Amino acid sequence: IEQVHFKMILEWIRTAAILASLQKHYASRDVRFVYERRLHGTLPQQLYRIQALCWELHKDTAATVSAIHVEQLTKVLKRGADRQLAVLVVGEESFKKYVAEELNKRSLHSTKWIMFVEPSTDINALFDGVHVPFNTELLIIHMEHDSNSTMDMIGLPIKISEVYRVDSTSPLRVAGFAVWSPHLGLLLYKHKALYNRRKNLEGITINVTTVDNYPIISLDDPLNPKQLTTGYFSDIWKILQESLNFTSHFIVPPDGAWGVKDKYGNWNGMIGQLVRGEAEVGLAEFSMTKERLQDLDFADPLFFSCYAMVVRHPFASDDVVHWLGFLEPFRPAVWYTLGIIGLIFPICLYFILKIAKQMMIKDSELEDPGDIFLDVMRTICQQGRETKSRFLPFRITYAWLYYAAVVLLASYSAALVSFLTVQTDMPPFRGLQGLADDGTYTLGVTAKSGEWDIFSSATNPLLKEIFNTIMDPPEKLPLSSEEGIARCCSDSKYCFFMANVIAEALQVKASCKVDLLRSSIWTSLSLTFRKNSPYIGIINHQLRLLRDSGVLKKLRKKNWPKTKLDQPRPWTSVKFSGVLPILLLLSAVYIFATLLLILEKNLPKWLCFVKKMIKKCLPRYSNN
């Protein structure tokens, strides 16, 4: 009897030690025993003893150890923390009746399931008709306790296996996970990470909903696709198919849309197919919204982008004349300074020469003030002059004038060249607030898209104002981004709202010149999955590997068209509108000089004629 009791105690200690090792491996803080039998309202004695031992072993990790009845499994586990351990102490009948139902509910995939079985248990028979999803970890601990020797039982290694199915129709997979021994603890067979152990989908077919959308995805047939051709997401999906060993069945929604909720609360488009279970994956650039997150799961983002407002270039540069453009290189204060220099320098030079003349200094000739003024203007314009005077103050003054003129003329020439050759067109408005204040534009988004949700379900006053005042009606919205940009080209007062990273790619293909006006709203674009999909974890794992190895960057560079900033910049010709003000000013000066010439030539004749008329008129007034 004592021998039997001693073996029983060793069995309890060994069970508690195995659970402690697994709890440490998963860094779990929540261990729950799931039992099926009540004895007078209390736990079975054996389970009670194991629970007490586990509590003692887990005190250092601050883990909670509790027990729940199998009938309360759903209600209790859903409130549990992530990476909780559920230790199944149930029979085959209760396992298939209660636990199997919870395993099929994919919301409990974060729970780590542990089940103790006898060595003679047929695992395939136990899990017959039970679907263990691909992303669920269920460990089978094969307890060896039929040894005749107590010491043999102490050192006996315990084999731990994991079971799962790739999909509901696939055979059960039983793989070795670890071996536990009292001396060495938990020894893993393979990699620690789940998706380093499970990375083969065994050729299953996954239903994928998608739409043809350059440069993200291109299909061989936009209505009934059989395979992907080109595109950024297309190349990524091909790599995933090859590395994970699965095939895809592509379907296109009848309306060709991403999907929004109708007035009855039902999703349409690709999202509707995911919610209804017609597809497992949405292969398109989905933006995350609060409403979508309630019914879908999103993969790791492949893009982070702000939203941009696409408008047609507001004017043709050749038709705009900046009448005072030749004055813009210098600020008004600089022009005032130049004017003052042009007036003060001739006066200073005149007095310098006059003082030198009075002091009888040799080689100091007094020049006319008008000639000195013209000399100063020639110096500023870098035309030079012949200086006869050797008077040192006179020469020093001219030297500094030459130096100042060189700096000013170089600065003016550089700024004027930039003004004439570099075009800096002003956008019609800035940001969403500027769009709302302008009020002359109609705003459009892709029909049944996440951009429509941003405005239709907005709580921000500005977005609500835009939606109620200038948003295009739903029946008139374009079905794709390309169609939206084409409408901007045909209507100068149409503004299309889309992700900036997609707009930059489509900008090159636009039939007209369009401007991208960035907004302050940001989004992330990624693949989407139906809620609690068992394959989102393995897809995310592979996407991270592709990102870390630089493959995603390489694929984007391959599929993304070069923007206008990436293309070689051509020579810029000076437009006629840039030099028109100077030509008109030159013409005006020429006409004014001609009038002065005519006046100068005929002024003596006119004065003589006026004097004669005055002499003839004066006697008449005196006689009267």
Secondary structure, DSSP 8 states (H G I E B T S, - for coil): -HHHHHHHHHHHHHHHHHHHHHHHHHT-SEEEEEE---BTTB--HHHHHHHHHHHHHTGGGT-EEEEEEGGGHHHHHTTS-TT-EEEEE--HHHIIIIIHHHHHSGGGTTSEEEEEE-TT--HHHHTTT----TT-EEEEEE-----S-HHHHHT--EEEEEEE-SSTTS--EEEEEEEEETTTEEEESS-SSHHHH----TT-EEEEEE--BTTTB-BSSSSS-SSB-SSHHHHHHHHHHHHHT-EEEEE--TT-----B-TTS-B-HHHHHHHTTS-SEEEEEEE--HHHHTTEEE-S-SEEEEEEEEEE-SS-GGG---TTGGGTTS-HHHHHHHHHHHHHHHHHHHHHHHHHHHTT-TT-----HHHHHHHHHHHHTT---------HHHHHHHHHHHHHHHHHHHHHHHHHHHHHH------S--HHHHHHHH---EEE--TTSHHHHHHHT--SHHHHHHHHHTB--GGGS-SSHHHHHHHHHH-TTEEEEEEHHHHHHHHTT-SS-EEEEEEEEEEEEEEEEETT-TTHHHHHHHHHHHHHTTHHHHHHHHHS---TTTS--------HHHHHHHHHHHHHHHHHHHHHHHHHHHHHHHHHHHHHHHHHHHHHHHH-
